């Protein structure tokens, strides 16, 4: 008869149950693990054997077979060590056969019998709780697993402590959820001198969750502005906190079970590979785009990224998910992030500045900007110029209005958008489906006429047309207006920069007077 215990295999953020079946039969001494296991799982044999020897147990001199069912589901990772060890202890009579009937287990064993922490404790605990099971996990993962809700959790430091608990010789205290961190302190917006238009664009981007591209010479404050955007965003809701924490758990980013209510802010270097940005690699791990789920993905020096890497973001910007397809895996990760990017106008950095003449002429700016594809630019709701800061700007006193004042307006606009969630199906204006725009973002007649004229002059795509409407809806929400007027459309168009790749000049809409 086979002894079994439940563990989990991770398919994206989903934890799929795996039945660890242990059988001891007559035959030559051997220890086999079957069920499409990778090398880390196969090496469990040596870790389990050494851990048993460390606590004074010996494997029987018979044929040991461990089957990981379903056999066609790939198994990878070291968290199978603990369920295999527990199954063997039940099979050889160290603990009763029904000792762990109502538990699932994850954990890696050290050679001394200690249970080492693993990634994915939170998704595993959520899956166990939904199946009315408890969870046996490493002690260092206990605080993380406790966030899954009311359930039985045995967070053991070692195998011997787990055996003593089952036999009543020692008691494992149920773990408590880790602390909820408010996140790192974000610099205040009042530190930025000048750049009033950029600050306004930052407020609109925060209120509606819009993608933002800032173009300007070095030292104009683009990175400063991006760093302060996180302080304008409202904290994560309970549902969003759970979504984000499950991804970070799989990536091993939750230290001592500490969750953060602040929205993620990820800023990868421009040398990042496609697998690092969108996920993948040998084990199809989540990339920066998924780690920025429900938060901000900031790409500084945008044209320095590989064009292929940048274009890999086009699909997740539309769908909010990333599907990583490999020969042995097809995994989907959530990736509903806000893209914020910054770039110089040319490789020299100062094309278009007064009193500056690039030695390479317009070609420098053309070649540099051409590294960014038109379809990716079309997905940037706000495209603004951030001019160089003058000495007069730097001499100004700090702005009276800082992060707290702007964040209050952003919060009020987000409340208005949330009230329309049932009508639109989107949490923010940037998420509003195209089919719902006619209901919630239809402009008045003067605004419609202006938008039609601008769409013709700027040659807006259908996507660009709809993104102008979404941005205008956000501007109206910031003002508390129920309908979209001509002024809202005009501001939305003015914040959508259109750079000519054929020259270093820009085109703007000639708005009618009045």
N, C-alpha and C positions, 0 to 999 in steps of 0.2 A: 504494500500500500504506500502511495506517495503522500508526503506531507507538503502542504502548500501554504504560502503567505503572499500577500499582495504588496507590490511595489509599483513604480510608475516609470514610463518612458515619456520623454518630452518631445512633443510635436509642435514646434513654435512655443506659444504660451500655454498650450493645452497639455495637461498631464493625462496620458492614457494608461489605464490599469494593465499591469503585467502580473501574471500568476507565476510565482517562483515555486516550482514543484521539485521536491527532493526525494530521491528514492535510493535505498541501500539494498543491493542484491548480491547474491553469491557470485564469486568469480575472482579473477586475479585483481589485486589492489590497483585501483585507478580512480581518477577524479575527473569527470568530464562535465563541461558546461555546453549545452546546445540551445539553439533558438535564435540564430542570427545575431550573435554577440560580437562586438568589436574587441580589439586587443585589450583595452582597459578592463572589459568585463572578463575576458579569458584569464587575465592576470589575477583575478579575484581568488583563484585556487591557491596561489602562494600566500596571499595576504591572509586568507582565512586559516590556512594551515598554520602559519606562524602565530596568528592571534590566539588560536586554540592552544598551541604549545605554551604560550606565555601565561595563560590562566590555568594551566595544568590539565588540559583536555587533549586527547589523542583521537584522531580519526580512525574508525575501524578499518581493519585490513581487508576490506571488501571493495566491491565496485560501487562507486558513488556517482550518481547521475543527477545533474541539475538541469531541468528544462525550463526555459523562459518562454511562456506562452502569452500571446499567440506567436508562433514560430516565424511568421512572415513579417513581423514588425521589427525594424532595426533597433538594436539595444546598444547604447553607448554610454560611457561614463563609469565612474567608480562608485556610484551610490548603490550599486547592486550588492556590494560586499556584505552589508548588514543583513538584508533579507536572506541571503544565501546562508550566512552564519546562523541566523535564527532558525531557519528551516533544518539545518543539520543538527542543531542542539535539540530540537523537538524530535528529530528522527532517531537520535541515539539515546534519548531518554533523559537528557540533562534537565529539561523542563517539560511539563506536561504537553501533550500533543495539541491541546486546545488553548495553550497559554496565550497565543497571539491571534486567535480567531477573529477578533473584532478590531484588528489593527493592520495598518499598512506600515511599511518600513522603508527608510532610505538612510544611507550613511556609508562612509568609507572607513575601513579598518586600518589601523597602524599595526606594525609588527609586534607591538607590545600589548595589543588588546584594547587600546584606546580607540574611541570612535571620533574620527576627524570630520569637520564640517564639509558640506557639499553645496553646490548651487541648486536652485530650484525648490527650496524648502517651502516657500509660500505657495506656488502652484500645486505642489504635492499635497499640502495641507488642505487647500481649497477643494481639490478633487476627493480627498479622503472624507472631508466633512460632508460633501454632497452625496457620498455613498454611505453615510452613517457609520464611518469607520473612525477609529482613532489613528494617531500617527506616532511611530517610534522614530526618533531622529537624533542626531548628535546634540549634545548639550549646547554647543555654540549656535545651533540653528533653532533652539527652542523659542527664543524671543520673537524670531521671525515667523515661525509656524503659528504662534499664538494669535497672530493677527487674523487668522482664518475664522475665528469665532469660537462659540462654545463647543468644545470637543475635548476628548481625552488625548493628551499629549504626554508621551514619555520621552523626555530629553535626557539621555543617558551619557555620562562621560566615558564609559567603558563597557565592555561586554560583561565583566564581573559585576558591575553595579546593576546592570539590567537583570542578570540572573538572581542577584540578592533581592531585587524588588519583587520578582515573580515568586520567590520562595518565602517572602515575608521577613527576610533578614535585614532589609534596608528599604527605605522609602524614597522614591524619586519625587521631589516636589514639583507640582505642575508649573510650567514656566508662565511668566506674565509677558504680555506684548511689550516690545521694545519702545523706546521713547519716540514721540512724534516731533521731528525737528522742523522748525520754521524755515530752514534753509539758510544759506550764507547771506550775510548782509550785502545788499545791493547798493552801489554808489548812488547818490542823490542826483536827480536831474538838474537841480539848481547849480551844480558844479560846472555845467556846460555854458560857456559864454557865447552869446550870439546864437546863430543858427536857429532862429525862430521858426522858419519854415520846416526845417528838419524836425524840430520838437513837435510841431503840429502833425507832421506825418507820422511820427512815433506814437502820438496819442491815438490817431485814427487806426494805425496798425494794431495797437494793443486792444482797442475797443472792439474791432471786428475780426481779429485774428487774421489780418491780411498779410500777404507776403510783401516784403519791402526790399528794394535795391537802392543803395546809396552810392553815388558816384562823385568823387571829388579828389583833389590832390592830397598828398601825404600831409598829415598833421591837421587836417580840417575837422577832425572830431568824429569820424565815422565809427570807429571802434568804441569810443566813449559813449556815443549814443546807443549803440547796440547793447553794450553792457548794462545800460540803465533801463532797457525795455523790460527786463524780467521783473523789475520793481513795480511796473505799472499793471502787471497782469494780476487778476484775482487768484487766490489760492486754489489748489485742486479741490474739486468736489470729492465726496466719499467714493463715488464710482470711479472717477478719474484716478484717484489715489491708488485704488486697487489695481487698475489697468497698468499704470506706470510701475508700481512696485513689483508686479509679477514679471515684467520684462527685466527690471533691474535685478531681480532675484536670480533669473536664469543667467544673467551676465556676471553674477557674483559681486554686485555693487552695493548690497545691503549689509552694512557693518553692524554686527550685534543686534540685528533685528530693528534697526533704526530706520523709520520711514520719514520722508520729507514731504511736507505739504506744499513746498514751493514747486513751481513748474520747472521741468528740466531745462537747462541751458547747455547745449553741447556746441563746442567750437573746435572741430577737427582741423588739423594742419592741412595746408593745401597739397601736401605730398600723400594724402590718404588714398588708398587703393579703392577700387569699386567694392570689394568685399568688406572693407572697413567702413565704408559709407552706407551701403544699403544692406549689408549682411551677406553671409556666405562663408566661404572657406571650407575646409575639410568637414567640419561638423555643423556647417550652416548656422553659425551663431548670429544673434541680432547685431546690426550695424548701428552707426551713429544716428541714422534717420529714425530707427525704431527706439533707440535710447532717448531720443528727443520727443517721443510720443506725448501729445498734449502739452508740449512746451515749444522751445525755440531751437532751431538749428541755424547757427550763425556761421556763414562761410566768408571769412575775410580773405582778401586778395582773390576774388572770385575767378578771374581769368587764369590764374596760376594753377587751378585745378585742371586735371585732364578733361578735355571735352567729353570723352566717353563716360567718365565718372559723373560729370554734371548732368549729362542727358539721362543717366540712370535714375535721376530724381523726378523726371517728368511724369512717369506713371503714378508713383506714390503721391505726388502733389494733387493728382486728380481723384484717386481712389481712397487714399488714406491707409493703404495696406501695401506690403511688399511681399511678393511671392518669390522665394528662393528655390530654384529648380536645380537639382543635382541628379547624377545617375542613380544614387541610392536614397535620395530624399527629395520631397517636395513640401516645403514648409512655408507657412504664411505668418508674417509678423505684422502687428498694427503699426502704423506710421502716420498718424494724423498730427503733423508738426507744422509750425509756422516758420517759413524760410525767410531769413534775414541775411542779406549779402552786402558786401562792401567791396568797392574796386576803385582803382585809379583810372583816369580817363585814357591813359596810354602807359607804355612801359616806362617812359621817362617820368611820368607822374603828374605833370603840370600842363598838359595840353589844354588850350582854351583859357588859361589864366592871363589876365591883363599884364602886359609887359614881358611875356614869356614867348619865345619862339623855339619850337622843337627843331633840332638839327635835321631830323629825318622828315620833317614836314607832316602833312596829314596822314601819310602812310603809317606812321607810328601808331596813331590812334586807331586807324582802320584795322590794322592787323591785330592789335591787342583786343579790341572789342569784338572782332570776328571770332574769337575763341569761344564766345558764348552764343549758343544757337538761338535763332529766332523763336522757336517753340518754347524754350525755357524762359526767355525774356517775356513772352506773351503771358506766362503764368505769374508774373510779378505784378501784383495789383498796384503797388505804389513804386514809382521809379523817379527818384528825385536827385537833383544836383546839390551837393554839399560844398559850397565855395570855401576858399581858404579864409581862415580867421584873420582879421586885421588886428593891428596893435590897439586900435580904438576899442575893438570888441573885448580884447583881453583886459583892458583897463576898466571895463564896466564892473560895477559891484555885482555880487551874486544875485541871481533872480529871486524875487520874492516868492514866486510860484515854484515849488519843488515837486518831488515825486508824490508825496501824499495828496496834494491838491489834484494833480492830474489823475492819479489812481482812483480818486473818489469819482471823478467824471466817467472814467472807464468802467468802474463797477456799476454805476447807474445805467450806462449804455448796455452792459452785459445783462443786467436784470431785464431790460426791455426786450432784448433778443431772446432771453430764456422764456419770457411770456409768450413768444410766438413759436416756441419749439414744436408744439403739436400741429401748428398750421404749416410750418415750413419744413420740419424734419431736420433742421440744423441747429447745433448748439450756438454757433456764431454766424454772423452774416456771411463770412467766407465759405461756410458749409451749406448755404441755402441751395437746394437743387434748382437747376435751370427752370424746371416746370413750375416752381413756386414763385419765381421772380415777378410774374405778372400780378400776383396777388399782393405781395408785400413791398415790391420795389418799383412799381410803375410810377414814373414821374408825371407831373402835371404837364399841360400842353406846351408852355414855354420851355420847360426842361426837356421834353421829348424832341422838340424842334432843334434845340441846341445839340442834343446828343446825336441826332440824325446827321446834322451838318458836320459835327466833329468826326463821326464815324467815317464819313466820306472823305474828309480832308486827311485824316490820319490813317486811312485804310485799315481801320480796326477789324480784326477777325471776329467771328462770332463769340469766341472765348473772351477776347478783349472787351467787346461790347457788354457782355454780361458782368465782367469784373468791374467795369465802370459803374454799373448799376448797384452792385453789392457794396462798393466803396461809398457811393452816394447815400445808400441806406444807412451805413454806419455814421456818416456825417450828420444825417438827419436825426439819428438816435442820440448822438452827443448833444444836439440842441433840444432834444425832447419833442421834435416835430413828428407828427403822425404821417405826413405825406412828404414826398420828395419834390423839392422845388428846383427852379432853374439854378439858383446859387449853389445848391448841393451838387448838381451835375457839373457846374463850372469848376468847382473846387476839386471834384474827383478827377476831371480831365486834366487840370493843372498839375496834379500830383502824379500823372502818368507820363513820365519823361519818355521821349522817343528819340533815341540817338541814331543819326544816319551813319551807317557803316561806311558810306562812300566819302564822308568828310568829317571834320571835327566840329561841325556846327550842329545845332539842334533845331528841330521844327516844333512849333507850338500852334495851337488852334487860335485863329483870329476870331475872338469872341465878339458877337454883335454888341453894340453899345446899348446902354439902357439897363 
